Amino acid sequence: MGAKRAYRNRTDSEVAVLDALIERPEGGMTVLELRTRADVGIDELETALGNLKDANLITVEKNGDRTVILPDESVIPDRETEEPSIIDRVRDRLPF
């Protein structure tokens, strides 16, 4: 599952970050977890996180001694109303 179609027109690194965060919307991810899941360089990740934060598409929370990044509810697709696109279906079938 990826971000809603309305948010897929952002940069590749921003979409990769949103897609990774949507995999764990409740628990969030640390920057290191995001870096491995989104498969983007640290500079790209920093820029993407800044842009997504400015657009209010992510939130950053302190969870004990961990800082986690969570997707905004508006980014998470509703499985009942949003049909996957052809590209999403192809991506799900191919072993990436």
BELFEN-V795869 format. One record per residue. RES is the residue in one letter. PHI is phi as a letter, one per 30 degrees, with the letter a starting at -180 (none if undefined). PSI is psi in radians with two decimals (NA if undefined). Layout:
RES,PHI,PSI / RES,PHI,PSI
This chain:
M,none,2.43 / G,b,-3.07 / A,d,2.77 / K,e,2.63 / R,e,-0.58 / A,d,-0.39 / Y,c,0.08 / R,d,-0.01 / N,c,0.16 / R,d,3.13 / T,d,2.77 / D,e,-0.72 / S,d,-0.64 / E,d,-0.73 / V,d,-0.71 / A,d,-0.71 / V,d,-0.82 / L,d,-0.77 / D,d,-0.74 / A,d,-0.75 / L,d,-0.58 / I,d,-0.39 / E,d,-0.51 / R,b,1.19 / P,d,-0.52 / E,d,-0.78 / G,d,-0.37 / G,i,-3.09 / M,b,2.63 / T,d,2.96 / V,d,-0.71 / L,d,-0.70 / E,d,-0.72 / L,d,-0.72 / R,d,-0.70 / T,d,-0.61 / R,d,-0.71 / A,d,-0.31 / D,h,0.89 / V,b,2.72 / G,d,2.82 / I,d,-0.66 / D,d,-0.74 / E,d,-0.70 / L,d,-0.77 / E,d,-0.79 / T,d,-0.79 / A,d,-0.78 / L,d,-0.71 / G,d,-0.78 / N,d,-0.74 / L,d,-0.65 / K,d,-0.77 / D,d,-0.59 / A,d,0.05 / N,h,0.62 / L,c,-0.19 / I,b,2.78 / T,b,2.65 / V,c,2.19 / E,b,2.53 / K,d,2.12 / N,b,1.49 / G,i,-2.11 / D,c,0.07 / R,c,2.52 / T,c,2.12 / V,c,2.64 / I,c,2.29 / L,b,2.56 / P,d,2.60 / D,d,2.59 / E,e,-0.54 / S,d,-0.34 / V,d,-0.47 / I,d,2.13 / P,d,2.58 / D,c,1.99 / R,e,-0.50 / E,d,-0.56 / T,c,-0.39 / E,c,2.07 / E,d,2.46 / P,d,2.50 / S,d,2.97 / I,d,-0.71 / I,d,-0.72 / D,d,-0.73 / R,d,-0.70 / V,d,-0.78 / R,d,-0.66 / D,d,-0.54 / R,d,-0.51 / L,d,2.50 / P,d,1.40 / F,d,NA
